[in-house]
Protein backbone atom coordinates (compact mmCIF):
# COMPACT_ATOMS: atom_id res chain seq x y z
CA UNK A 1 0.00 0.00 0.00
CA UNK A 2 1.55 3.35 -0.99
CA UNK A 3 1.90 6.17 1.51
CA UNK A 4 -1.19 8.36 0.87
CA UNK A 5 0.62 11.70 1.05
CA UNK A 6 2.48 14.02 -1.27
CA UNK A 7 5.05 16.58 -0.19
CA UNK A 8 3.85 20.16 -0.03
CA UNK A 9 5.81 22.88 -1.73
CA UNK A 10 7.09 25.74 0.35
CA UNK A 11 6.67 26.82 3.94
CA UNK A 12 3.31 28.48 3.31
CA UNK A 13 1.59 25.18 2.49
CA UNK A 14 0.48 24.48 6.05
CA UNK A 15 -1.18 27.82 6.48
CA UNK A 16 -2.75 28.00 3.04
CA UNK A 17 -4.36 24.59 3.27
CA UNK A 18 -6.50 25.66 6.20
CA UNK A 19 -8.36 28.49 4.44
CA UNK A 20 -9.32 26.97 1.09
CA UNK A 21 -12.95 26.16 1.97
CA UNK A 22 -15.60 26.71 4.60
CA UNK A 23 -17.38 23.45 5.24
CA UNK A 24 -14.99 21.20 7.08
CA UNK A 25 -16.71 19.00 9.67
CA UNK A 26 -19.08 19.59 11.31
CA UNK A 27 -20.78 21.32 8.38
CA UNK A 28 -23.28 23.00 10.74
CA UNK A 29 -21.44 25.12 13.29
CA UNK A 30 -23.90 27.80 14.39
CA UNK A 31 -25.85 25.42 16.66
CA UNK A 32 -26.11 21.77 17.59
CA UNK A 33 -27.79 19.54 15.01
CA UNK A 34 -28.68 15.87 14.67
CA UNK A 35 -30.47 13.17 12.66
CA UNK A 36 -29.81 14.60 9.17
CA UNK A 37 -31.89 14.11 6.04
CA UNK A 38 -31.50 15.88 2.69
CA UNK A 39 -33.25 16.41 -0.64
CA UNK A 40 -32.32 18.23 -3.85
CA UNK A 41 -34.81 20.72 -5.29
CA UNK A 42 -34.17 23.18 -8.15
CA UNK A 43 -30.40 22.72 -7.91
CA UNK A 44 -30.28 23.37 -4.16
CA UNK A 45 -29.74 20.90 -1.32
CA UNK A 46 -32.11 21.22 1.62
CA UNK A 47 -30.85 19.70 4.86
CA UNK A 48 -33.36 18.79 7.58
CA UNK A 49 -31.96 18.33 11.09
CA UNK A 50 -33.14 18.20 14.66
CA UNK A 51 -31.92 21.05 16.88
CA UNK A 52 -30.29 19.68 20.03
CA UNK A 53 -30.88 22.08 22.93
CA UNK A 54 -29.92 20.00 25.95
CA UNK A 55 -27.65 21.68 28.50
CA UNK A 56 -24.04 20.60 28.89
CA UNK A 57 -24.99 18.43 31.86
CA UNK A 58 -28.35 17.32 30.41
CA UNK A 59 -29.23 13.63 30.58
CA UNK A 60 -31.77 13.32 27.76
CA UNK A 61 -32.62 14.70 24.34
CA UNK A 62 -34.19 18.16 24.12
CA UNK A 63 -35.38 18.94 20.59
CA UNK A 64 -38.06 21.61 20.39
CA UNK A 65 -37.75 22.23 16.65
CA UNK A 66 -36.35 21.09 13.35
CA UNK A 67 -33.95 23.32 11.42
CA UNK A 68 -33.77 23.52 7.63
CA UNK A 69 -30.51 24.55 5.96
CA UNK A 70 -29.74 24.99 2.27
CA UNK A 71 -26.64 24.97 0.09
CA UNK A 72 -25.83 25.17 -3.60
CA UNK A 73 -22.26 23.91 -3.24
CA UNK A 74 -22.17 21.80 -0.01
CA UNK A 75 -19.60 24.25 1.38
CA UNK A 76 -21.70 27.20 2.55
CA UNK A 77 -24.88 26.42 4.49
CA UNK A 78 -27.70 28.88 5.18
CA UNK A 79 -30.29 28.46 7.91
CA UNK A 80 -33.54 28.82 5.96
CA UNK A 81 -35.98 28.27 8.78
CA UNK A 82 -36.96 26.61 12.03
CA UNK A 83 -40.10 24.50 12.32
CA UNK A 84 -41.43 23.89 15.84
CA UNK A 85 -42.65 20.54 17.10
CA UNK A 86 -45.95 22.30 17.83
CA UNK A 87 -47.03 22.07 14.18
CA UNK A 88 -48.38 18.77 15.51
CA UNK A 89 -50.62 20.14 18.27
CA UNK A 90 -51.64 16.67 19.40
CA UNK A 91 -48.03 15.74 20.22
CA UNK A 92 -46.16 16.55 23.42
CA UNK A 93 -42.82 17.51 24.93
CA UNK A 94 -39.51 18.34 23.25
CA UNK A 95 -39.82 15.49 20.78
CA UNK A 96 -38.77 16.91 17.39
CA UNK A 97 -36.74 13.80 16.66
CA UNK A 98 -35.50 12.30 13.39
CA UNK A 99 -37.28 13.13 10.15
CA UNK A 100 -37.05 12.87 6.37
CA UNK A 101 -38.69 14.91 3.60
CA UNK A 102 -39.45 14.02 -0.02
CA UNK A 103 -40.85 15.85 -3.04
CA UNK A 104 -43.70 14.16 -4.92
CA UNK A 105 -45.98 15.54 -7.64
CA UNK A 106 -45.18 19.16 -6.78
CA UNK A 107 -45.70 18.85 -3.04
CA UNK A 108 -43.34 18.17 -0.14
CA UNK A 109 -44.03 15.52 2.47
CA UNK A 110 -42.14 15.55 5.75
CA UNK A 111 -42.22 12.41 7.88
CA UNK A 112 -41.15 13.15 11.44
CA UNK A 113 -40.80 11.64 14.89
CA UNK A 114 -42.81 13.16 17.75
CA UNK A 115 -44.27 11.85 21.00
CA UNK A 116 -47.96 10.95 21.33
CA UNK A 117 -49.44 11.20 24.84
CA UNK A 118 -51.07 8.27 26.59
CA UNK A 119 -54.70 8.05 25.40
CA UNK A 120 -57.07 9.95 27.71
CA UNK A 121 -59.22 6.87 28.23
CA UNK A 122 -56.14 5.01 29.48
CA UNK A 123 -56.54 2.30 26.87
CA UNK A 124 -53.20 1.68 25.24
CA UNK A 125 -49.84 3.37 25.42
CA UNK A 126 -48.43 6.66 24.30
CA UNK A 127 -45.21 6.65 22.39
CA UNK A 128 -42.67 8.27 20.15
CA UNK A 129 -44.20 7.81 16.76
CA UNK A 130 -44.32 8.92 13.13
CA UNK A 131 -46.24 11.96 11.93
CA UNK A 132 -46.43 13.65 8.52
CA UNK A 133 -46.58 17.30 7.43
CA UNK A 134 -47.30 18.65 3.94
CA UNK A 135 -46.27 21.85 2.15
CA UNK A 136 -45.93 23.43 -1.29
CA UNK A 137 -42.49 24.66 -0.26
CA UNK A 138 -39.41 22.78 1.05
CA UNK A 139 -38.96 25.25 3.93
CA UNK A 140 -42.20 26.98 4.92
CA UNK A 141 -45.92 26.39 5.09
CA UNK A 142 -45.89 22.99 6.77
CA UNK A 143 -49.29 21.77 7.96
CA UNK A 144 -50.54 18.61 9.64
CA UNK A 145 -53.09 17.00 7.27
CA UNK A 146 -54.08 14.18 9.62
CA UNK A 147 -54.29 15.77 13.05
CA UNK A 148 -52.98 12.51 14.48
CA UNK A 149 -50.05 10.12 14.02
CA UNK A 150 -49.52 8.40 10.70
CA UNK A 151 -48.45 5.39 12.78
CA UNK A 152 -50.33 4.76 16.03
CA UNK A 153 -47.86 3.20 18.51
CA UNK A 154 -50.62 0.87 19.63
CA UNK A 155 -50.83 -0.65 16.13
CA UNK A 156 -47.29 -2.05 16.15
CA UNK A 157 -45.71 -4.65 18.42
CA UNK A 158 -43.16 -2.90 20.61
CA UNK A 159 -40.01 -4.70 21.67
CA UNK A 160 -40.33 -6.41 25.09
CA UNK A 161 -37.98 -3.99 26.86
CA UNK A 162 -40.38 -1.12 26.02
CA UNK A 163 -43.52 -2.68 27.40
CA UNK A 164 -42.78 -1.78 31.03
CA UNK A 165 -43.01 1.92 30.14
CA UNK A 166 -46.04 4.14 29.53
CA UNK A 167 -44.45 5.23 26.23
CA UNK A 168 -42.91 3.04 23.54
CA UNK A 169 -40.37 4.15 20.96
CA UNK A 170 -40.39 1.48 18.26
CA UNK A 171 -42.13 3.76 15.72
CA UNK A 172 -39.40 6.38 15.32
CA UNK A 173 -36.95 7.44 12.58
CA UNK A 174 -39.14 7.44 9.44
CA UNK A 175 -37.44 7.11 6.06
CA UNK A 176 -39.33 7.56 2.79
CA UNK A 177 -38.27 6.10 -0.55
CA UNK A 178 -39.98 6.49 -3.95
CA UNK A 179 -39.10 3.82 -6.50
CA UNK A 180 -38.79 4.40 -10.25
CA UNK A 181 -42.33 3.10 -10.79
CA UNK A 182 -43.68 5.86 -8.52
CA UNK A 183 -44.52 3.61 -5.60
CA UNK A 184 -43.56 5.21 -2.29
CA UNK A 185 -42.50 3.26 0.78
CA UNK A 186 -42.11 4.29 4.40
CA UNK A 187 -39.58 2.56 6.67
CA UNK A 188 -39.19 3.19 10.38
CA UNK A 189 -38.38 1.61 13.70
CA UNK A 190 -36.31 1.10 16.83
CA UNK A 191 -35.47 -2.48 17.89
CA UNK A 192 -38.06 -3.59 15.33
CA UNK A 193 -37.83 -2.48 11.69
CA UNK A 194 -41.08 -1.86 9.81
CA UNK A 195 -42.15 -0.83 6.33
CA UNK A 196 -45.41 -0.13 4.51
CA UNK A 197 -46.42 1.05 1.06
CA UNK A 198 -47.72 4.59 0.97
CA UNK A 199 -50.94 5.36 -0.84
CA UNK A 200 -51.07 7.88 -3.67
CA UNK A 201 -51.96 10.66 -1.21
CA UNK A 202 -48.61 10.04 0.61
CA UNK A 203 -50.33 10.43 3.99
CA UNK A 204 -51.87 6.98 4.39
CA UNK A 205 -50.83 3.38 3.87
CA UNK A 206 -51.80 1.21 0.89
CA UNK A 207 -51.61 -2.12 2.66
CA UNK A 208 -50.33 -3.71 5.83
CA UNK A 209 -47.37 -2.79 8.01
CA UNK A 210 -44.62 -5.38 7.64
CA UNK A 211 -41.92 -6.27 10.15
CA UNK A 212 -38.52 -6.68 8.49
CA UNK A 213 -35.75 -9.15 9.22
CA UNK A 214 -32.20 -8.66 7.94
CA UNK A 215 -30.50 -11.88 6.91
CA UNK A 216 -27.07 -12.38 8.48
CA UNK A 217 -27.15 -9.31 10.73
CA UNK A 218 -24.47 -9.90 13.43
CA UNK A 219 -26.10 -7.74 16.09
CA UNK A 220 -29.48 -6.23 16.95
CA UNK A 221 -31.06 -3.67 14.64
CA UNK A 222 -31.32 -0.45 16.63
CA UNK A 223 -32.78 2.42 14.57
CA UNK A 224 -32.19 4.99 11.78
CA UNK A 225 -33.27 3.09 8.65
CA UNK A 226 -32.57 4.83 5.33
CA UNK A 227 -33.31 3.29 1.92
CA UNK A 228 -31.81 4.36 -1.40
CA UNK A 229 -31.21 2.85 -4.84
CA UNK A 230 -28.03 2.84 -6.93
CA UNK A 231 -27.57 1.16 -10.29
CA UNK A 232 -30.52 -1.14 -9.80
CA UNK A 233 -29.52 -2.25 -6.29
CA UNK A 234 -31.41 -1.26 -3.15
CA UNK A 235 -29.56 -0.30 0.01
CA UNK A 236 -30.86 -0.27 3.57
CA UNK A 237 -28.54 1.57 5.93
CA UNK A 238 -29.21 1.58 9.66
CA UNK A 239 -27.81 1.84 13.18
CA UNK A 240 -26.93 -1.43 14.92
CA UNK A 241 -26.03 -2.26 18.55
CA UNK A 242 -25.46 0.39 21.24
CA UNK A 243 -23.31 2.45 21.29
CA UNK A 244 -24.40 2.53 17.68
CA UNK A 245 -22.48 1.40 14.62
CA UNK A 246 -23.78 2.19 11.14
CA UNK A 247 -24.26 -0.82 8.87
CA UNK A 248 -26.05 -1.75 5.66
CA UNK A 249 -27.90 -4.47 3.80
CA UNK A 250 -28.71 -4.91 0.12
CA UNK A 251 -31.64 -6.26 -1.88
CA UNK A 252 -33.01 -6.49 -5.41
CA UNK A 253 -36.30 -5.01 -4.24
CA UNK A 254 -37.40 -2.20 -1.90
CA UNK A 255 -39.46 -4.79 -0.04
CA UNK A 256 -36.53 -7.17 0.51
CA UNK A 257 -35.35 -9.71 1.35
CA UNK A 258 -32.45 -7.76 2.84
CA UNK A 259 -29.02 -9.34 3.21
CA UNK A 260 -26.49 -7.84 5.63
CA UNK A 261 -23.31 -6.63 3.89
CA UNK A 262 -21.16 -4.97 6.54
CA UNK A 263 -20.29 -1.96 8.65
CA UNK A 264 -20.32 1.55 7.22
CA UNK A 265 -19.01 3.43 10.25
CA UNK A 266 -17.68 2.42 13.65
CA UNK A 267 -18.95 3.73 17.00
CA UNK A 268 -18.34 7.46 17.26
CA UNK A 269 -16.23 9.02 19.98
CA UNK A 270 -18.42 10.73 22.61
CA UNK A 271 -21.76 9.91 20.94
CA UNK A 272 -23.78 6.81 21.65
CA UNK A 273 -26.19 7.46 18.78
CA UNK A 274 -25.45 7.53 15.08
CA UNK A 275 -27.82 8.57 12.30
CA UNK A 276 -27.15 8.77 8.57
CA UNK A 277 -28.55 10.07 5.29
CA UNK A 278 -27.49 9.39 1.70
CA UNK A 279 -27.37 12.25 -0.81
CA UNK A 280 -26.66 12.29 -4.53
CA UNK A 281 -25.85 15.78 -5.80
CA UNK A 282 -24.41 16.81 -9.16
CA UNK A 283 -23.28 13.27 -9.93
CA UNK A 284 -21.50 12.65 -6.61
CA UNK A 285 -22.61 10.57 -3.63
CA UNK A 286 -22.41 11.81 -0.05
CA UNK A 287 -22.89 10.35 3.42
CA UNK A 288 -24.34 12.69 6.06
CA UNK A 289 -24.22 11.81 9.76
CA UNK A 290 -23.90 13.38 13.19
CA UNK A 291 -21.06 13.48 15.70
CA UNK A 292 -20.38 15.30 18.97
CA UNK A 293 -17.54 17.39 17.55
CA UNK A 294 -18.59 20.96 18.36
CA UNK A 295 -17.16 22.34 21.62
CA UNK A 296 -19.17 21.08 24.63
CA UNK A 297 -20.81 18.48 22.39
CA UNK A 298 -21.93 15.07 23.60
CA UNK A 299 -24.68 12.47 23.51
CA UNK A 300 -27.41 15.12 23.57
CA UNK A 301 -25.49 17.94 21.82
CA UNK A 302 -24.64 16.59 18.38
CA UNK A 303 -23.41 18.07 15.10
CA UNK A 304 -24.02 17.13 11.47
CA UNK A 305 -21.04 16.19 9.28
CA UNK A 306 -20.51 14.89 5.74
CA UNK A 307 -18.20 12.52 3.83
CA UNK A 308 -17.89 11.25 0.28
CA UNK A 309 -19.67 7.92 -0.26
CA UNK A 310 -17.80 5.39 -2.41
CA UNK A 311 -18.95 2.11 -3.95
CA UNK A 312 -16.90 -0.94 -4.85
CA UNK A 313 -17.06 -2.45 -8.34
CA UNK A 314 -19.48 -5.14 -7.11
CA UNK A 315 -21.91 -2.55 -5.75
CA UNK A 316 -20.98 -2.90 -2.10
CA UNK A 317 -20.17 0.27 -0.17
CA UNK A 318 -16.71 1.20 1.05
CA UNK A 319 -16.51 1.65 4.82
CA UNK A 320 -16.31 5.29 5.92
CA UNK A 321 -14.05 6.99 8.43
CA UNK A 322 -15.39 10.16 10.10
CA UNK A 323 -12.98 13.02 9.39
CA UNK A 324 -12.43 16.57 10.51
CA UNK A 325 -11.52 17.63 6.97
CA UNK A 326 -14.76 16.35 5.47
CA UNK A 327 -15.47 16.78 1.75
CA UNK A 328 -13.73 20.13 1.27
CA UNK A 329 -10.29 19.96 2.89
CA UNK A 330 -7.17 17.83 2.57
CA UNK A 331 -5.60 16.34 5.66
CA UNK A 332 -1.91 16.98 6.26
CA UNK A 333 1.06 15.22 7.83
CA UNK A 334 3.91 16.96 9.66
CA UNK A 335 7.39 15.54 9.36
CA UNK A 336 9.95 16.40 12.00
CA UNK A 337 12.28 18.07 9.50
CA UNK A 338 13.01 16.64 6.09
CA UNK A 339 15.98 14.40 6.97
CA UNK A 340 14.21 12.51 9.78
CA UNK A 341 11.76 9.63 9.64
CA UNK A 342 9.57 10.93 12.48
CA UNK A 343 6.08 12.25 11.80
CA UNK A 344 3.59 13.75 14.23
CA UNK A 345 1.23 10.97 15.31
CA UNK A 346 -1.83 10.67 17.55
CA UNK A 347 -3.64 7.72 19.10
CA UNK A 348 -6.78 7.13 21.14
CA UNK A 349 -5.69 8.86 24.34
CA UNK A 350 -4.15 12.20 25.21
CA UNK A 351 -0.60 11.42 24.16
CA UNK A 352 0.82 12.90 20.98
CA UNK A 353 4.19 11.75 19.73
CA UNK A 354 6.11 10.67 16.65
CA UNK A 355 6.66 7.56 14.58
CA UNK A 356 7.82 6.48 11.16
CA UNK A 357 5.13 7.15 8.57
CA UNK A 358 3.48 4.00 7.23
CA UNK A 359 0.45 3.16 5.14
CA UNK A 360 -0.96 0.58 7.54
CA UNK A 361 -2.16 3.12 10.11
CA UNK A 362 -1.92 6.25 7.98
CA UNK A 363 -4.99 7.81 9.62
CA UNK A 364 -3.02 8.42 12.82
CA UNK A 365 -0.62 10.67 10.92
CA UNK A 366 -3.37 12.81 9.35
CA UNK A 367 -4.17 16.22 10.81
CA UNK A 368 -6.85 18.76 9.99
CA UNK A 369 -5.21 22.17 10.04
CA UNK A 370 -7.44 25.17 10.71
CA UNK A 371 -7.01 27.98 13.26
CA UNK A 372 -9.28 28.23 16.27
CA UNK A 373 -8.17 31.85 16.61
CA UNK A 374 -7.21 34.22 13.81
CA UNK A 375 -4.76 36.99 14.72
CA UNK A 376 -4.37 40.00 12.40
CA UNK A 377 -0.95 40.04 10.77
CA UNK A 378 -0.17 36.44 11.73
CA UNK A 379 -0.73 33.02 10.19
CA UNK A 380 -2.26 30.85 12.87
CA UNK A 381 -3.02 27.13 12.86
CA UNK A 382 -4.57 24.54 15.14
CA UNK A 383 -3.93 20.82 14.84
CA UNK A 384 -6.97 18.56 15.03
CA UNK A 385 -6.53 14.78 14.69
CA UNK A 386 -8.28 13.89 11.44
CA UNK A 387 -10.37 11.07 12.92
CA UNK A 388 -10.98 12.65 16.33
CA UNK A 389 -13.16 15.64 15.58
CA UNK A 390 -13.30 18.16 18.40
CA UNK A 391 -9.89 17.22 19.86
CA UNK A 392 -6.75 19.34 19.42
CA UNK A 393 -3.08 19.53 20.22
CA UNK A 394 -3.11 21.77 23.28
CA UNK A 395 -0.28 23.22 25.36
CA UNK A 396 -0.66 23.40 29.12
CA UNK A 397 2.05 23.79 31.78
CA UNK A 398 4.75 23.37 29.19
CA UNK A 399 3.43 20.04 27.87
CA UNK A 400 1.58 19.15 24.65
CA UNK A 401 -1.33 16.69 24.61
CA UNK A 402 -4.54 15.82 22.76
CA UNK A 403 -7.46 17.48 24.55
CA UNK A 404 -11.16 17.86 23.77
CA UNK A 405 -12.27 21.44 23.09
CA UNK A 406 -14.29 22.59 26.11
CA UNK A 407 -15.64 25.76 24.51
CA UNK A 408 -13.54 28.18 26.51
CA UNK A 409 -11.40 30.93 25.01
CA UNK A 410 -8.49 29.82 27.16
CA UNK A 411 -8.58 26.45 25.45
CA UNK A 412 -8.64 28.04 21.99
CA UNK A 413 -5.55 30.04 22.95
CA UNK A 414 -3.73 26.96 24.19
CA UNK A 415 -4.54 25.08 20.97
CA UNK A 416 -3.61 27.82 18.48
CA UNK A 417 -0.08 28.36 17.18
CA UNK A 418 1.58 30.96 15.04
CA UNK A 419 3.12 29.51 11.92
CA UNK A 420 6.52 31.03 11.12
CA UNK A 421 9.35 30.17 8.76
CA UNK A 422 11.27 27.11 9.89
CA UNK A 423 13.94 27.86 12.46
CA UNK A 424 16.35 25.46 10.71
CA UNK A 425 14.98 25.70 7.17
CA UNK A 426 13.12 28.69 5.74
CA UNK A 427 11.29 26.42 3.28
CA UNK A 428 9.74 24.51 6.16
CA UNK A 429 7.62 25.72 9.10
CA UNK A 430 7.86 26.15 12.85
CA UNK A 431 4.89 26.45 15.21
CA UNK A 432 5.13 28.97 18.04
CA UNK A 433 2.75 29.48 20.96
CA UNK A 434 0.62 32.61 20.65
CA UNK A 435 2.53 34.39 23.41
CA UNK A 436 5.76 33.75 21.49
CA UNK A 437 7.46 32.02 24.41
CA UNK A 438 7.92 28.50 23.05
CA UNK A 439 7.77 26.20 20.03
CA UNK A 440 6.47 22.72 19.33
CA UNK A 441 9.46 20.36 19.21
CA UNK A 442 9.36 16.85 17.78
CA UNK A 443 12.26 14.66 18.88
CA UNK A 444 12.91 11.18 20.25
CA UNK A 445 9.35 10.07 19.62
CA UNK A 446 7.67 12.81 21.64
CA UNK A 447 6.14 16.25 21.09
CA UNK A 448 7.28 18.81 23.62
CA UNK A 449 7.12 22.56 24.10
CA UNK A 450 10.26 24.59 24.67
CA UNK A 451 12.30 27.57 23.57
CA UNK A 452 15.00 26.16 21.25
CA UNK A 453 18.51 27.15 22.33
CA UNK A 454 20.74 24.90 20.22
CA UNK A 455 20.99 24.04 16.53
CA UNK A 456 19.64 20.56 17.26
CA UNK A 457 16.62 21.99 19.11
CA UNK A 458 15.92 24.47 16.32
CA UNK A 459 16.01 21.58 13.86
CA UNK A 460 13.60 19.61 16.05
CA UNK A 461 11.25 22.62 16.03
CA UNK A 462 11.13 22.66 12.23
CA UNK A 463 8.50 20.70 10.28
CA UNK A 464 8.02 19.71 6.67
CA UNK A 465 4.46 19.37 5.39
CA UNK A 466 2.81 16.55 3.43
CA UNK A 467 -0.72 16.75 2.02
CA UNK A 468 -3.07 13.77 1.81
CA UNK A 469 -3.71 12.63 -1.75
N, C-alpha and C positions, 0 to 999 in steps of 0.2 A: 504494500500500500504506500503510495507516495505521500510525502509530507504536504499537507494541504495549505501551504503558505507560499507567498512570493515576497521577495525582499522589496521594501519600499525604497523610493529614491529620495534622498535628501532628508535633512533634519526636520523639515516642516511637515513630513507625512503624518506624524502622530497627531498633531494639532488639526490639520486639515480634515482628516478622516472623521472627526467628530462633529462637523458642522455641515455635512453634505445633504442632510435630509432631516425632516421633522419627526417622522413617526417611528422611532425606535419603540421597543416595548417597555411598558404597556402603551398601546396606541391611544387610550383615553387616560388623560392625566389630570383633568380639571376636577374630577370627583371619582369616588369608587364606583365600579361597575361590574356586573356579573351576568352569567347565563346568556351569552350572545346569540343573536340570530341576525341574518342579513338577507336582503333582496336587492336586485338591480332593477331600476325603473328609469327610463329615459336617460340612460348613460350615467346615472348616479347610483352609488351604493347607499342604501339606508340600513343602518345598524341599530337593532333593537336590543336594549340591555336593561336589566334591573339595576336600580340605584341603591347600593348598600349604604345604610345610614346608621348602622350600629356604632356604639361608642367603642373606644379602644379596649375597654375592659368588658364589653358586652358579651353575653353568652348565648345569643341566638340571633337569627336573621331579622333585620329590620329593613323592609323594602316597602316604602309608601307609594312609590311611583315607578313607572318605566321611563327611560330616557331614549330619545331617538336622535341619532347622529347621522350625518351624511358626509360623503366624500366623492370627489370625481377622480382622485388619483391614489387613494389608499394611504396617502402621506399626511394630508391636512384633514382634520375632522371637525365638523361644525355641529354644535348642539342645536338641533332644529326645534325640539320641543320636549316637554315633560307631560306624561299622561298619568293622572292619579289612579290608584286602585279604585277609588270611589266611582269610576264610570260604571262599575258593577255595584249598584246600591244595595243589592241583597247579600253581598259578601261582607267579610269582617276582617278587622285587624290589619297589620302591616304585611300583607300577603301578596304583594306584586312580584310573584316568583317567575320562573322561566316562561318564555313565550316564543312564538314564531309567527311571522306574518307571511302572506302570499298574495299575489295579484292574480285575479281570475275574472275574465270577461269584463274588464274595466272597473272592477271594484277591488278593494283590499279587505282581506279577512285576517284578523289577528287572534290567534288562539293563545290563551294565557292561563297561568296558574293563579288561583285565588283560593281563599278559604271560605267554605260554606258553614254557617252556624248549625248547631244541632237543631233538628226540627222542633218547632214549638210544641208539638203534641208528644214529644219525647220518643216517638217511634222511629228508630234508626239512628244513625250516627251523622255527625257533621264531618267535614273533611276538607283537606286541600284538594282541589279539583279543577277541572278544565272548563273555562268559559270562552266565549267568542265575541269579538267586537267587529263592526263593519264600518267602512268609510269609503268615500270617493277619492280620498287623498292619503298618501302613505304616512303623513305626519299628523294631520289634524282631522277633526270631525268624527271621531270614533264614538259609536253608539252601541248599546247593548240590545240586539234584536230579540233576544229570548226572554230577558228578565229573570233568568235562572241559569243554572249550570248546563252546559252541553252534555257533560257526563255527571250524573248523580252518583256520589260515592257509595250510595246504598245499592247501586245496580251492578257493582263489580265486587269480586271476592278479594278482600284485603288479605295481605299476608298475615300469618298467625301472630307475629310480634306486634301488629298494630291493633289487634282486637281488644286489648286491655285498655285502650284509650278511648276517650269520647270522640276524638277526631282521627280519621285515617289519612294516609298520604300516598296511597298507591295510584291515584289518578292525576299525577303531576307531570310536568315537562312535556307538553304537547309538541308534536312535530308533524307538519303537513307536507305532503308530497303529491304533485300532480303528474301523472304519467303522460306519455306522448299521445295516448288515446283520449285524453281529457278526464279520465277518472281520477278523482282526488281521494287520498287516503289520509287518515289521522292515526298517528302512533303516539302512545304515551305510557307512563308508568313508573313506579318505584317498587322494587322487589318483584313485582309482576310486570310483564310487558304486554300491552294490549294494542290491537289495531282494529279499525272499522272503516268501511267505505263511506265516504261522504256523499250525500245526495247532491243533486244539481244546484240546490240553493246554498250549499256550503255551510249551512248552519244546523243540519240534521244528518242523521245516519241513514244510509240506504242498505240496511241489513244488520246483522248481529255484530256484537263486540266479540272479538276473538282473542284468546290468550296465546301468546307466542312463546315457543321454546326455541333455543338456539343450540343446534347440534354441536357437540364438542366443546362447549364453553367450559373453561377450567375453573371458574369461580362463579359466585352468584351475580346475576344481573342486578345492578343497583338502580340506575336512572339515566336520564339524558339521552333518549333515543333520537337519532337524526337519520333520515333516509334520503339518499340521492342516487342518481343514475349516471354512469359514465361508460360510453362505448358499449351500450347494451347490457352492462352488468349493473346490478342493484347492490347498494352498500348500506348496511345498517351499522352506524357507529353509536357507541353507548359507553356509559360509565359502569365499571365492574369493581366489586369488592369495596372495602372501606378501610383506610383512606382510599380514595378512588383512583383507579387506573382507567385510561381510555382505551377501548378495544373496538374491534369491528368484525362483522360477519358479511358474507356475500350470498347472493341468490340470483337466479334467472328470472325472478318474478317479484313484484313488490309485496306479494302476499306470502313469500317464502316457498319452500323451506329455506331457513337461514343456516349457513354453516360457518362456524367460528374460524377466523383466519389469523388472528394475532393481536398483539398490543400495538396501539398507536402512540401512546404517551405514558410514561411512568408516573407514579405518585409525585405530586408537586410538593416542593418545599414550603412548609407553613400554610398549606391549604388542604383540608381534608376532602373538599369537593372538587370536582372537575366537570366542565360542561363545554361542549364543542358545537361549532357550526361549520358547514362546508360552503364555500363561495366560489363560483366561477365568474371571473370578470375580465373582459377584454382578452379572452383566450388563455388565461392563466388560472390555476386552481390555488385556493387559499384555505387555511385551517385557522379558525378563530376559536379562542378559548379564554379562560380566565385564570389568573394567578393571584398572589398576594403581594405583588412586587412594589406597589407604591409605599412610601414611608408610612409607618404605623399600620400597614395592611395585615390581614390575617384571615382566619376562617370566615369571618362575617364582614370583612372589609376587603373586597376582591377587586381585580382590575383586568380589563379585557386586553388581550394580546393577539398577535397574528403571526403565522408562519406560512411559507410556501408548502403546498401539498404536492407530493410526487408519487407517481405510480410506477410499478415495475412493468416489464414487458408482458408479463402474464396477467396483468390487471390487478394484482395485489398492491397494497399501499405501503410505501416506505415508512418505517417508524420515524416519528418526529422527536426532536429534542427542543424543549423550550429555550429560547435565546433572548438575551437582552438586546441584541442588534436587530432582531426581527427581519422584516422583508426589505428594509431600506438601507441598512448599514452593513459594513464589512467588519468582522472581528479582526483583532490584531494580536500579534505576539511580540513580546519584548525580549530581545536577546541581550544578555549582560556583556555588551561590547562585542564587536565583530569577530575577534579572534578567540572567543571562548565558546564552549558548548553548553553553557547554562542559559536557560530561559525561565522567565517568571512563570510560576506554576501555582495553582490553587488546588484545594481538595474539598472535602466535605465539612471540615471544621473551620477554626479560626486561623490556622497557620497558613502562611504564604511563604513560599520558598523558591527553589530553583531546581531544575533537572534538565537532562539532555532531551531535546525535542524529539518526539517520536510519533508515528502515525497511529499507534495502537490506542493511546489515550489522548489524542490531539485536542479534545475539548478542554482539557484542564490547562492548556496553554493559551486558550483564546480569551481575549479581554474585549469588553465593549468600552470604548473610550469616548467619554462625553463629560463636559464639566458640570459639576453641581453648582458651582459659583463662577460667574463671569466677571472678570476684573478689567476695567478700562485700561488699555495700553499693555495688557499682558495676555499671553496665550495660556489658558488654564485647562487642565484635564483632570478627570477622575477615572479610576480604574475599577470597572465592575466585572466580576467573573461572568463570562458569557452565559453559562448555564445556571447561574445563581442570581437571578434578577432581584434587585433590591439590596444586595450586599456589595460592599466596597472595600478597597484597601484603605485603611484608616490609620492615622498616626496618633498614638496617645502615650504620654510618658516616655517618649523616645523610642517606642517600639511600633512596628507595623504589623497589622493583623487584618483578617477579613471580618467585617462587622456589618450587621444589618442596620440600614438607615432608620433612625428612630424619629425622624421628622424635625429634629432640632437644628438650628443654625450652627450651633457649635459642632455638630457632627459634620455638616456640609463643609465647614472650614477644615476639619481634620482630615477630610477625604478629598480635598481639592489641592492640586499641585500646580505650580507654575512650570511650564515647559520652557527650557532655555537651551541654547546650543550646548552640545556635549562638552563636558569639562576636559575630556581627553581627545575628543574628535569633533570638530565643528560640524561635520556632516551627520553626526548622530544627535541624540538628545539626552539631557539630564532633567530630572524632576525634583524641584525644590519646594519645600513647604511654603505656604503663603506668607509666613512671617519672614522668610528668607534665611532662617537660622540653620537649616539642615537639608540634606538631600537623601533620596532613596538610594541605597547601596545594595547591590546584588553580588554576593561573594560567598564561597564555601557552602553553597546550598541554601543560604538564608537571605531574607530581605531585611535589612536594618535601616536605621535612620541616624545619620551622623553628618558632621561637617568635615568633608574630606581635607586632610592635611598633607598627604603624601601623593606621589604620582600613582602608586598602586590604588589608593583609595579613590582618586579622581577617575581612574580607569573603571573601577567598580561602580562608580556613580554615573557611568555613561552607557546608554542603551542604543541598540540598533532596532529598527522596526520592521516587522514582517506583516503583511496583510493577507487575510484568509482569501483563498481563491474560490 
